[in-house]
Amino acid sequence: MQLETERLVLRRPHRGDLDAYAELFADPKVVRYTGGVTKSRAESVLALERMIRHWDDHEVGLFSVVRKEDERVLGRVGFLLWDAESWEHAMMRRLRGRTETEIGWMLARPHWGRGYATEAATAARDWALQELGLRRLISLIQRGNDASVRVACKLGETLEREDLPGRFSAATDLYALTIEAPAR
C-alpha cells in the first residue's frame, strides 16, 4: 500500500525504518503530546513492530512518510483504531465493541512547519474516505498542541468532545470529521 503527494510517499512501515523512528521517539519535544515519554532504541523496535502488526491485523495503519527528493523518513501519518469505550488502541490490545478510526501524524522536529503533516494527512484522509469508504475520522489531540489542532482543522475536523476519558497523560480532546452517507 502506497500513496503519493507532490513531495511525499506514504508507505507501510518496515524494519528498515528503525533508525528514523528511534530518532523520532527519542526526541522529548516530538513525543510531548503523545504521552511525553521518550523511547529507547529497543522500545522503538517494539513500537515499529506494533505499527507493522496493526497493518497486518486491520489492513490499515500508520504510514511511514518518505520525502521524495532524498527518500528520508520524516515520520508517520495514518490510522489507528481505538476502542470507543475504554479509549485504548489496537496497537496495545485487541479491540471489542464499537471502534473509532483516528487519523494522526508525528514528524521529526526538523520537518515541522513545512506543510508535510498537512500534505500527508490530507492524502491519507482522502484515501480513507474515497477508497476505504470510511464516513468518520477522529483525531485525539492533547490540550495545548496547537499545531495539531491546525492540521485537524485543515482536514475538516472540528472539536467534538473535550476531556476524553481514558488513560491519557494530559487532557485530550476529540476532533472529528463525519461525512453523511449518500442518499439512496
N, CA, C and O of each residue as an XYZ file, in Angstrom:
736
protein
N       0.847     -1.185      0.000
C       0.000      0.000      0.000
C       0.881      1.232      0.000
O       1.785      1.365      0.825
N       0.609      2.134     -0.933
C       1.415      3.339     -1.043
C       0.564      4.479     -1.592
O      -0.242      4.284     -2.501
N       0.753      5.662     -1.032
C       0.104      6.887     -1.508
C       1.210      7.870     -1.880
O       2.303      7.835     -1.314
N       0.915      8.740     -2.831
C       1.903      9.747     -3.217
C       1.266     11.125     -3.249
O       0.106     11.290     -3.626
N       2.057     12.107     -2.842
C       1.687     13.509     -2.966
C       2.768     14.177     -3.805
O       3.653     13.504     -4.334
N       2.698     15.465     -3.923
C       3.707     16.180     -4.707
C       5.115     15.942     -4.155
O       6.052     15.727     -4.924
N       5.267     15.978     -2.833
C       6.602     15.878     -2.233
C       6.870     14.591     -1.472
O       8.009     14.321     -1.092
N       5.820     13.786     -1.244
C       5.934     12.687     -0.293
C       5.432     11.362     -0.842
O       4.609     11.313     -1.757
N       5.948     10.298     -0.260
C       5.414      8.956     -0.456
C       4.996      8.460      0.927
O       5.764      8.546      1.886
N       3.782      7.946      1.018
C       3.297      7.313      2.245
C       3.238      5.829      1.965
O       2.539      5.392      1.051
N       3.967      5.050      2.749
C       4.021      3.609      2.532
C       3.954      2.895      3.873
O       4.175      3.484      4.931
N       3.643      1.603      3.791
C       3.631      0.800      5.010
C       5.020      0.821      5.640
O       6.025      0.777      4.932
N       5.076      0.889      6.956
C       6.387      0.874      7.613
C       7.044     -0.494      7.491
O       6.367     -1.513      7.352
N       8.381     -0.502      7.546
C       9.122     -1.761      7.570
C      10.319     -1.603      8.501
O      10.658     -0.495      8.919
N      10.942     -2.712      8.813
C      12.031     -2.724      9.792
C      13.194     -1.811      9.406
O      13.926     -1.344     10.278
N      13.366     -1.558      8.137
C      14.414     -0.652      7.676
C      14.196      0.795      8.086
O      15.092      1.624      7.927
N      13.019      1.107      8.611
C      12.705      2.467      9.069
C      13.162      2.719     10.505
O      12.976      3.817     11.029
N      13.756      1.715     11.142
C      14.053      1.803     12.568
C      14.883      3.019     12.944
O      14.561      3.690     13.924
N      15.926      3.324     12.209
C      16.770      4.460     12.585
C      15.956      5.751     12.667
O      16.115      6.531     13.606
N      15.099      5.970     11.698
C      14.277      7.184     11.692
C      13.309      7.196     12.872
O      13.122      8.232     13.511
N      12.696      6.057     13.161
C      11.748      6.013     14.278
C      12.453      6.113     15.624
O      11.927      6.737     16.545
N      13.628      5.515     15.758
C      14.378      5.617     17.009
C      14.716      7.084     17.288
O      14.630      7.534     18.430
N      15.096      7.820     16.259
C      15.382      9.249     16.406
C      14.118     10.029     16.756
O      14.136     10.894     17.632
N      13.034      9.721     16.075
C      11.754     10.390     16.305
C      11.287     10.196     17.740
O      10.961     11.164     18.427
N      11.254      8.952     18.192
C      10.729      8.628     19.519
C      11.667      9.048     20.652
O      11.243      9.097     21.807
N      12.921      9.349     20.350
C      13.875      9.764     21.384
C      13.834     11.266     21.655
O      14.452     11.741     22.607
N      13.119     12.006     20.834
C      13.076     13.465     20.966
C      11.939     13.876     21.904
O      10.772     13.674     21.570
N      12.253     14.446     23.066
C      11.202     14.811     24.020
C      10.200     15.834     23.471
O       9.033     15.818     23.863
N      10.630     16.704     22.587
C       9.692     17.684     22.020
C       8.717     17.027     21.049
O       7.576     17.473     20.924
N       9.151     15.980     20.366
C       8.278     15.272     19.432
C       7.214     14.481     20.182
O       6.051     14.475     19.777
N       7.591     13.818     21.259
C       6.651     12.951     21.989
C       5.883     13.699     23.078
O       5.080     13.102     23.795
N       6.125     14.989     23.201
C       5.494     15.793     24.263
C       3.983     15.588     24.336
O       3.426     15.459     25.427
N       3.323     15.558     23.189
C       1.860     15.460     23.158
C       1.351     14.055     22.857
O       0.163     13.874     22.587
N       2.227     13.069     22.900
C       1.793     11.684     22.687
C       2.240     10.813     23.858
O       2.745      9.706     23.673
N       2.049     11.324     25.032
C       2.411     10.596     26.241
C       3.586     11.203     26.974
O       3.725     11.019     28.183
N       4.445     11.932     26.251
C       5.531     12.654     26.884
C       6.733     11.833     27.285
O       7.662     12.361     27.895
N       6.739     10.547     26.954
C       7.838      9.677     27.360
C       8.630      9.251     26.125
O       8.076      8.696     25.176
N       9.933      9.518     26.155
C      10.781      9.092     25.043
C      10.964      7.573     25.090
O      10.717      6.929     26.110
N      11.399      7.029     23.968
C      11.639      5.588     23.861
C      13.116      5.318     23.580
O      13.776      6.071     22.864
N      13.614      4.234     24.157
C      14.949      3.755     23.826
C      14.897      3.113     22.442
O      13.819      2.951     21.869
N      16.042      2.755     21.915
C      16.066      2.073     20.621
C      15.306      0.752     20.706
O      14.556      0.414     19.790
N      15.489      0.000     21.794
C      14.782     -1.276     21.955
C      13.270     -1.052     22.008
O      12.511     -1.834     21.436
N      12.829     -0.002     22.682
C      11.397      0.311     22.738
C      10.894      0.762     21.370
O       9.746      0.500     21.011
N      11.743      1.435     20.615
C      11.370      1.843     19.254
C      11.191      0.638     18.354
O      10.316      0.641     17.487
N      12.003     -0.396     18.541
C      11.832     -1.646     17.784
C      10.437     -2.201     18.041
O       9.736     -2.576     17.102
N      10.032     -2.254     19.305
C       8.704     -2.776     19.658
C       7.593     -1.903     19.082
O       6.590     -2.423     18.592
N       7.760     -0.585     19.138
C       6.748      0.322     18.586
C       6.607      0.116     17.086
O       5.493      0.089     16.564
N       7.727     -0.029     16.390
C       7.691     -0.260     14.946
C       7.016     -1.595     14.637
O       6.222     -1.682     13.701
N       7.321     -2.624     15.408
C       6.668     -3.927     15.202
C       5.166     -3.835     15.434
O       4.395     -4.487     14.731
N       4.738     -3.033     16.412
C       3.293     -2.843     16.645
C       2.642     -2.128     15.461
O       1.519     -2.450     15.075
N       3.353     -1.156     14.889
C       2.819     -0.460     13.713
C       2.637     -1.431     12.556
O       1.612     -1.407     11.875
N       3.622     -2.276     12.335
C       3.550     -3.267     11.251
C       2.409     -4.248     11.518
O       1.653     -4.579     10.605
N       2.282     -4.710     12.746
C       1.233     -5.667     13.103
C      -0.163     -5.050     12.952
O      -1.100     -5.743     12.556
N      -0.312     -3.754     13.264
C      -1.612     -3.076     13.105
C      -2.053     -3.184     11.645
O      -3.218     -3.471     11.370
N      -1.129     -2.957     10.710
C      -1.451     -3.102      9.284
C      -1.856     -4.542      8.976
O      -2.852     -4.776      8.291
N      -1.087     -5.508      9.481
C      -1.365     -6.920      9.211
C      -2.722     -7.342      9.764
O      -3.449     -8.098      9.120
N      -3.061     -6.860     10.950
C      -4.302     -7.258     11.615
C      -5.537     -6.533     11.083
O      -6.626     -7.106     11.059
N      -5.376     -5.275     10.655
C      -6.539     -4.438     10.339
C      -6.561     -3.896      8.915
O      -7.521     -3.231      8.524
N      -5.517     -4.170      8.131
C      -5.408     -3.690      6.754
C      -5.440     -2.172      6.636
O      -5.800     -1.618      5.597
N      -5.058     -1.519      7.717
C      -4.944     -0.070      7.783
C      -3.974      0.227      8.930
O      -3.825     -0.572      9.854
N      -3.324      1.380      8.854
C      -2.390      1.699      9.928
C      -1.648      2.989      9.661
O      -2.061      3.811      8.844
N      -0.546      3.148     10.365
C       0.291      4.325     10.239
C       1.280      4.123      9.091
O       1.983      3.114      9.028
N       1.318      5.093      8.196
C       2.258      5.080      7.083
C       3.581      5.696      7.527
O       3.599      6.603      8.359
N       4.684      5.207      6.973
C       5.944      5.948      7.048
C       5.872      7.023      5.974
O       5.517      6.749      4.828
N       6.214      8.250      6.359
C       6.194      9.386      5.436
C       7.618      9.584      4.920
O       8.537      9.864      5.691
N       7.786      9.436      3.614
C       9.112      9.498      2.992
C       9.149     10.689      2.029
O       8.293     10.830      1.156
N      10.149     11.531      2.209
C      10.310     12.668      1.296
C      10.902     12.160     -0.014
O      11.924     11.473     -0.015
N      10.259     12.500     -1.125
C      10.689     12.017     -2.440
C      12.097     12.465     -2.804
O      12.872     11.682     -3.353
N      12.434     13.707     -2.508
C      13.701     14.266     -3.002
C      14.927     13.534     -2.472
O      15.943     13.464     -3.164
N      14.855     12.981     -1.246
C      16.028     12.306     -0.685
C      15.711     10.963     -0.026
O      16.584     10.340      0.578
N      14.456     10.522     -0.144
C      13.989      9.239      0.403
C      14.172      9.134      1.912
O      14.325      8.037      2.447
N      14.157     10.261      2.588
C      14.295     10.288      4.047
C      12.929     10.075      4.696
O      11.936     10.671      4.279
N      12.888      9.219      5.723
C      11.662      9.027      6.505
C      11.529     10.222      7.442
O      12.397     10.469      8.280
N      10.424     10.965      7.288
C      10.195     12.177      8.075
C       9.411     11.906      9.339
O       9.476     12.684     10.291
N       8.664     10.802      9.360
C       7.813     10.480     10.494
C       6.708      9.552     10.052
O       6.876      8.749      9.135
N       5.567      9.673     10.720
C       4.452      8.784     10.404
C       3.151      9.573     10.353
O       2.965     10.556     11.071
N       2.263      9.114      9.489
C       0.918      9.683      9.340
C       0.003      8.523      8.979
O       0.374      7.661      8.183
N      -1.167      8.498      9.551
C      -2.091      7.438      9.167
C      -3.101      7.135     10.243
O      -3.592      8.034     10.926
N      -3.412      5.851     10.393
C      -4.611      5.451     11.120
C      -4.320      4.503     12.275
O      -3.435      3.649     12.224
N      -5.106      4.703     13.301
C      -5.037      3.873     14.489
C      -6.477      3.621     14.922
O      -7.278      4.550     15.014
N      -6.794      2.370     15.186
C      -8.146      2.027     15.637
C      -8.206      2.091     17.152
O      -7.290      1.645     17.842
N      -9.292      2.648     17.660
C      -9.497      2.830     19.104
C     -10.791      2.169     19.546
O     -11.784      2.182     18.818
N     -10.780      1.596     20.729
C     -11.992      1.135     21.401
C     -12.710      2.386     21.898
O     -12.150      3.145     22.689
N     -13.933      2.608     21.447
C     -14.660      3.849     21.737
C     -15.196      3.919     23.161
O     -15.753      4.945     23.552
N     -15.045      2.872     23.933
C     -15.476      2.897     25.337
C     -14.282      3.095     26.273
O     -14.298      3.980     27.129
N     -13.254      2.273     26.108
C     -12.103      2.325     27.018
C     -11.048      3.332     26.567
O     -10.204      3.739     27.366
N     -11.084      3.737     25.305
C     -10.094      4.603     24.684
C      -8.697      4.004     24.796
O      -7.733      4.674     25.164
N      -8.625      2.708     24.463
C      -7.360      2.016     24.275
C      -7.264      1.687     22.792
O      -8.281      1.430     22.146
N      -6.058      1.692     22.251
C      -5.926      1.496     20.808
C      -5.446      0.100     20.449
O      -4.947     -0.648     21.291
N      -5.611     -0.226     19.183
C      -5.379     -1.584     18.683
C      -3.912     -1.985     18.636
O      -3.614     -3.162     18.430
N      -2.988     -1.050     18.818
C      -1.590     -1.463     18.881
C      -1.257     -2.007     20.269
O      -0.225     -2.650     20.458
N      -2.133     -1.747     21.235
C      -1.865     -2.174     22.600
C      -2.750     -3.325     23.074
O      -2.372     -4.076     23.973
N      -3.926     -3.461     22.467
C      -4.803     -4.562     22.886
C      -5.817     -4.871     21.797
O      -6.064     -4.058     20.907
N      -6.400     -6.065     21.884
C      -7.439     -6.483     20.943
C      -8.710     -5.671     21.228
O      -9.121     -5.517     22.378
N      -9.307     -5.168     20.175
C     -10.489     -4.323     20.333
C     -11.759     -5.158     20.359
O     -11.880     -6.178     19.680
N     -12.697     -4.688     21.166
C     -14.029     -5.290     21.225
C     -15.041     -4.157     21.188
O     -14.786     -3.068     21.700
N     -16.168     -4.417     20.588
C     -17.211     -3.386     20.563
C     -16.956     -2.323     19.509
O     -16.228     -2.533     18.539
N     -17.580     -1.176     19.732
C     -17.523     -0.072     18.776
C     -16.127      0.533     18.724
O     -15.485      0.751     19.752
N     -15.671      0.799     17.500
C     -14.348      1.393     17.319
C     -14.449      2.739     16.617
O     -15.446      3.051     15.965
N     -13.408      3.515     16.765
C     -13.235      4.775     16.059
C     -11.912      4.678     15.299
O     -10.972      4.029     15.757
N     -11.847      5.323     14.143
C     -10.625      5.361     13.353
C     -10.001      6.740     13.492
O     -10.569      7.749     13.072
N      -8.818      6.756     14.090
C      -8.104      8.020     14.257
C      -7.148      8.230     13.090
O      -6.486      7.298     12.633
N      -7.089      9.467     12.620
C      -6.035      9.888     11.709
C      -5.085     10.737     12.544
O      -5.496     11.690     13.206
N      -3.810     10.373     12.498
C      -2.826     11.074     13.310
C      -1.544     11.313     12.542
O      -1.352     10.788     11.446
N      -0.673     12.109     13.127
C       0.573     12.487     12.478
C       1.627     12.765     13.541
O       1.330     13.260     14.629
N       2.859     12.435     13.195
C       4.012     12.718     14.049
C       5.231     12.798     13.141
O       5.605     11.822     12.491
N       5.841     13.971     13.109
C       7.018     14.179     12.267
C       8.205     14.582     13.128
O       8.035     15.183     14.189
N       9.409     14.250     12.669
C      10.627     14.672     13.351
C      10.710     16.195     13.331
O      10.279     16.844     12.378
N      11.264     16.740     14.381
C      11.286     18.191     14.574
C      11.891     18.981     13.403
O      11.374     20.054     13.091
N      12.961     18.509     12.736
C      13.485     19.307     11.614
C      12.486     19.509     10.476
O      12.705     20.348      9.602
N      11.403     18.753     10.481
C      10.441     18.817      9.378
C       9.149     19.542      9.759
O       8.206     19.581      8.969
N       9.102     20.105     10.944
C       7.933     20.860     11.382
C       7.839     22.175     10.611
O       8.853     22.737     10.197
N       6.618     22.654     10.424
C       6.393     23.972      9.852
C       6.596     24.063      8.352
O       6.709     25.163      7.812
N       6.643     22.935      7.671
C       6.870     22.936      6.226
C       5.672     22.400      5.446
O       5.738     22.243      4.227
N       4.578     22.122      6.154
C       3.373     21.645      5.494
C       3.341     20.147      5.234
O       2.393     19.650      4.626
N       4.362     19.414      5.683
C       4.406     17.973      5.430
C       3.271     17.235      6.134
O       2.655     16.346      5.545
N       2.986     17.594      7.388
C       1.930     16.891      8.129
C       0.585     17.071      7.428
O      -0.157     16.105      7.248
N       0.273     18.294      7.037
C      -0.999     18.551      6.358
C      -1.043     17.841      5.009
O      -2.065     17.254      4.655
N       0.041     17.886      4.260
C       0.091     17.245      2.940
C      -0.123     15.732      3.056
O      -0.910     15.149      2.309
N       0.580     15.110      3.993
C       0.464     13.660      4.164
C      -0.892     13.278      4.736
O      -1.513     12.323      4.271
N      -1.357     14.014      5.741
C      -2.638     13.689      6.367
C      -3.796     13.885      5.391
O      -4.768     13.132      5.436
N      -3.711     14.873      4.518
C      -4.749     15.083      3.503
C      -4.818     13.889      2.557
O      -5.906     13.426      2.216
N      -3.660     13.394      2.134
C      -3.643     12.223      1.250
C      -4.219     11.000      1.959
O      -4.981     10.236      1.367
N      -3.856     10.816      3.226
C      -4.377      9.680      3.995
C      -5.880      9.812      4.203
O      -6.616      8.836      4.063
N      -6.338     11.020      4.540
C      -7.779     11.258      4.712
C      -8.541     10.932      3.435
O      -9.555     10.235      3.475
N      -8.059     11.428      2.310
C      -8.745     11.199      1.040
C      -8.802      9.707      0.707
O      -9.828      9.221      0.232
N      -7.718      8.982      0.948
C      -7.690      7.536      0.717
C      -8.723      6.840      1.600
O      -9.458      5.972      1.130
N      -8.779      7.212      2.862
C      -9.718      6.567      3.785
C     -11.169      6.832      3.393
O     -12.005      5.931      3.452
N     -11.464      8.047      2.999
C     -12.845      8.400      2.654
C     -13.246      7.861      1.281
O     -14.371      7.393      1.104
N     -12.341      7.923      0.317
C     -12.682      7.526     -1.046
C     -12.471      6.047     -1.305
O     -13.346      5.386     -1.864
N     -11.330      5.521     -0.909
C     -11.010      4.123     -1.222
C     -11.537      3.143     -0.178
O     -12.037      2.073     -0.524
N     -11.426      3.501      1.079
C     -11.889      2.596      2.140
C     -13.370      2.786      2.459
O     -13.987      1.932      3.094
N     -13.937      3.907      2.016
C     -15.349      4.169      2.261
C     -15.679      4.561      3.694
O     -16.834      4.462      4.108
N     -14.686      5.003      4.457
C     -14.973      5.449      5.826
C     -15.798      6.723      5.776
O     -15.656      7.527      4.855
N     -16.640      6.900      6.745
C     -17.501      8.074      6.827
C     -17.162      8.953      8.017
O     -17.711     10.042      8.178
N     -16.237      8.460      8.860
C     -15.888      9.216     10.059
C     -14.417      8.979     10.397
O     -13.939      7.845     10.401
N     -13.721     10.066     10.676
C     -12.354     10.027     11.165
C     -12.263     10.930     12.382
O     -12.929     11.964     12.452
N     -11.443     10.537     13.329
C     -11.229     11.368     14.510
C      -9.735     11.642     14.662
O      -8.898     10.966     14.065
N      -9.427     12.638     15.464
C      -8.057     12.889     15.909
C      -8.123     13.185     17.392
O      -8.895     14.040     17.826
N      -7.320     12.487     18.168
C      -7.225     12.709     19.607
C      -6.026     13.612     19.833
O      -4.889     13.232     19.551
N      -6.285     14.809     20.344
C      -5.237     15.819     20.443
C      -5.178     16.353     21.866
O      -6.172     16.824     22.419
N      -3.972     16.266     22.448
C      -3.786     16.782     23.796
C      -3.934     18.293     23.797
O      -3.488     18.989     22.885
N      -4.573     18.771     24.849
C      -4.753     20.207     25.019
C      -3.398     20.908     24.970
O      -2.442     20.474     25.613
N      -3.325     21.981     24.210
C      -2.087     22.743     24.077
C      -1.313     22.432     22.810
O      -0.381     23.159     22.467
N      -1.677     21.373     22.111
C      -0.983     21.004     20.876
C      -1.630     21.772     19.716
O      -2.348     21.209     18.890
N      -1.350     23.062     19.688
C      -1.995     23.947     18.716
C      -1.640     23.605     17.274
O      -2.472     23.768     16.381
N      -0.417     23.134     17.033
C      -0.019     22.772     15.659
C      -0.885     21.625     15.144
O      -1.309     21.645     13.988
N      -1.153     20.627     15.985
C      -2.004     19.513     15.546
C      -3.453     19.942     15.383
O      -4.151     19.442     14.501
N      -3.907     20.851     16.212
C      -5.271     21.370     16.040
C      -5.387     22.048     14.674
O      -6.395     21.886     13.986
N      -4.365     22.804     14.280
C      -4.399     23.467     12.960
C      -4.467     22.440     11.839
O      -5.223     22.620     10.885
N      -3.686     21.361     11.941
C      -3.738     20.320     10.909
C      -5.126     19.695     10.880
O      -5.701     19.519      9.805
N      -5.674     19.357     12.049
C      -7.011     18.750     12.118
C      -8.049     19.651     11.455
O      -8.898     19.168     10.706
N      -7.991     20.940     11.721
C      -8.949     21.875     11.121
C      -8.784     21.941      9.604
O      -9.773     22.039      8.879
N      -7.536     21.888      9.118
C      -7.306     21.885      7.669
C      -7.864     20.628      7.016
O      -8.222     20.643      5.839
N      -7.939     19.533      7.783
C      -8.522     18.287      7.268
C     -10.050     18.323      7.281
O     -10.698     17.435      6.726
N     -10.624     19.345      7.913
C     -12.077     19.445      8.007
C     -12.628     18.956      9.330
O     -13.845     18.874      9.496
N     -11.769     18.632     10.266
C     -12.232     18.177     11.576
C     -12.601     19.370     12.452
O     -12.040     20.457     12.318
N     -13.542     19.147     13.335
C     -13.933     20.154     14.308
C     -13.955     19.525     15.695
O     -14.095     18.310     15.838
N     -13.816     20.360     16.701
C     -13.847     19.885     18.082
C     -15.219     19.297     18.374
O     -16.240     19.969     18.231
N     -15.229     18.032     18.785
C     -16.490     17.355     19.070
C     -16.667     17.071     20.560
O     -17.784     17.092     21.076
N     -15.559     16.807     21.243
C     -15.659     16.413     22.645
C     -14.382     16.800     23.386
O     -13.275     16.533     22.919
N     -14.550     17.432     24.543
C     -13.402     17.804     25.357
C     -13.198     16.792     26.470
O     -14.126     16.093     26.877
N     -11.960     16.727     26.957
C     -11.610     15.886     28.114
C     -12.086     14.445     27.954
O     -12.872     13.944     28.758
N     -11.612     13.809     26.936
C     -11.952     12.413     26.671
C     -11.503     11.540     27.845
O     -10.387     11.703     28.337
N     -12.353     10.615     28.300
C     -11.916      9.727     29.383
C     -10.902      8.718     28.850
O     -10.877      8.430     27.653
N     -10.093      8.198     29.712
C      -9.106      7.201     29.298
C      -7.787      7.433     29.993
O      -7.657      8.310     30.847
N      -6.825      6.643     29.618
C      -5.502      6.702     30.263
C      -4.563      7.663     29.537
O      -3.411      7.317     29.272
N      -5.022      8.818     29.226
C      -4.194      9.812     28.562
C      -3.345     10.535     29.604
O      -3.761     10.684     30.753
N      -2.160     10.981     29.207
C      -1.248     11.631     30.150
C      -1.628     13.076     30.440
O      -1.095     13.678     31.372
N      -2.535     13.638     29.661
C      -2.996     15.016     29.842
C      -4.387     15.134     29.223
O      -4.851     14.228     28.530
N      -5.044     16.265     29.484
C      -6.376     16.498     28.914
C      -6.319     16.328     27.401
O      -5.489     16.935     26.724
N      -7.215     15.493     26.883
C      -7.218     15.147     25.458
C      -8.595     15.402     24.884
O      -9.607     14.994     25.454
N      -8.622     16.079     23.751
C      -9.867     16.424     23.075
C     -10.022     15.605     21.804
O      -9.038     15.183     21.196
N     -11.267     15.386     21.413
C     -11.579     14.624     20.214
C     -12.065     15.579     19.130
O     -13.052     16.293     19.307
N     -11.358     15.577     18.013
C     -11.757     16.315     16.811
C     -12.293     15.274     15.837
O     -11.805     14.144     15.810
N     -13.286     15.638     15.043
C     -13.899     14.651     14.167
C     -14.321     15.258     12.832
O     -14.649     16.439     12.721
N     -14.293     14.395     11.841
C     -14.824     14.689     10.508
C     -15.809     13.572     10.203
O     -15.429     12.403     10.140
N     -17.064     13.929     10.015
C     -18.092     12.946      9.714
C     -18.734     13.324      8.384
O     -19.190     14.451      8.191
N     -18.758     12.357      7.475
C     -19.350     12.552      6.149
C     -20.689     11.838      6.149
O     -20.776     10.670      6.527
N     -21.716     12.528      5.730
C     -23.040     11.919      5.650
C     -23.024     10.839      4.569
O     -22.399     10.997      3.521
N     -23.720      9.747      4.845
C     -23.846      8.678      3.857
C     -24.657      9.197      2.667
O     -25.586      9.983      2.850
N     -24.319      8.771      1.469
C     -25.072      9.221      0.291
C     -26.537      8.794      0.392
O     -26.851      7.706      0.874
N     -27.401      9.652     -0.060
C     -28.835      9.321     -0.064
C     -29.106      8.194     -1.047
O     -28.472      8.099     -2.098
N     -30.049      7.352     -0.691
C     -30.390      6.216     -1.564
C     -31.672      6.471     -2.288
O     -32.118      5.629     -3.067
